[in-house]
Amino acid sequence: MGIAELTAFFGWMTVINLSIIAFTGIFLVFFINVVSPIHQKMFELSDVEIKKAYFKYLANYKMLFITFNLVPYIALKFML
């Protein structure tokens, strides 16, 4: 597998994961009142704890996305 194939792989992986982050963020903004009570009952957490968990999830996902998708893609683009 050459650099061009790796670049294409990381490029598509970046697009897919970025759309997951965007979809999740938009979904939480518009439907937090629907989803939050369900998760409160499932995990027995308060409203404040659920919102912190959502924020922590998005923050961790974003950090992993940048580290394992975006940075390798940019590095490979520089190598071409």
C-alpha positions as CSV (number, residue, x, y, z in Angstrom):
1,M,0.0,0.0,0.0
2,G,1.5,3.3,-1.1
3,I,1.3,6.8,0.2
4,A,-1.5,7.7,-2.2
5,E,-3.7,4.8,-1.0
6,L,-3.0,5.7,2.6
7,T,-3.8,9.3,2.0
8,A,-7.1,8.3,0.4
9,F,-7.9,5.9,3.3
10,F,-7.2,8.6,5.9
11,G,-9.1,11.2,3.9
12,W,-12.3,9.1,3.8
13,M,-11.8,8.1,7.4
14,T,-11.6,11.8,8.3
15,V,-14.8,12.6,6.3
16,I,-16.7,9.7,7.9
17,N,-15.7,10.5,11.5
18,L,-16.2,14.3,11.0
19,S,-19.7,13.6,9.8
20,I,-20.3,11.4,12.9
21,I,-19.1,14.2,15.2
22,A,-21.3,16.8,13.4
23,F,-24.4,14.6,13.4
24,T,-24.0,13.8,17.1
25,G,-23.4,17.5,18.0
26,I,-26.4,18.7,15.9
27,F,-28.6,15.8,17.3
28,L,-27.7,16.7,20.9
29,V,-28.4,20.4,20.3
30,F,-31.9,19.9,18.8
31,F,-33.0,16.7,20.7
32,I,-31.3,16.9,24.1
33,N,-34.8,17.2,25.8
34,V,-35.8,13.9,24.2
35,V,-32.7,11.9,24.7
36,S,-31.7,13.2,28.2
37,P,-34.6,11.7,30.1
38,I,-34.0,8.3,28.5
39,H,-30.3,8.3,29.5
40,Q,-31.2,9.6,33.0
41,K,-33.4,6.6,33.6
42,M,-30.9,4.1,32.0
43,F,-27.8,5.3,34.0
44,E,-29.5,6.8,37.0
45,L,-27.8,10.2,36.6
46,S,-28.9,13.7,37.2
47,D,-29.6,16.2,34.3
48,V,-26.3,18.0,35.1
49,E,-24.3,14.7,35.0
50,I,-25.9,13.7,31.7
51,K,-25.0,17.0,30.1
52,K,-21.4,16.7,31.4
53,A,-21.3,13.1,30.0
54,Y,-22.5,14.3,26.6
55,F,-19.9,17.1,26.6
56,K,-17.1,14.7,27.7
57,Y,-18.1,12.2,25.0
58,L,-17.9,14.8,22.2
59,A,-14.6,16.2,23.6
60,N,-13.0,12.8,23.8
61,Y,-14.3,11.8,20.3
62,K,-13.0,15.1,18.9
63,M,-9.5,14.6,20.4
64,L,-9.3,11.0,19.1
65,F,-10.5,12.2,15.7
66,I,-7.8,14.9,15.5
67,T,-5.1,12.5,16.8
68,F,-5.8,9.4,14.7
69,N,-7.6,10.8,11.6
70,L,-6.9,14.4,10.8
71,V,-3.2,14.7,11.8
72,P,-2.1,11.5,9.8
73,Y,-4.1,12.7,6.8
74,I,-2.5,16.2,6.9
75,A,1.0,14.6,7.3
76,L,0.4,12.3,4.4
77,K,-0.8,15.2,2.2
78,F,2.4,17.0,3.0
79,M,4.4,13.9,1.9
80,L,2.8,13.8,-1.5
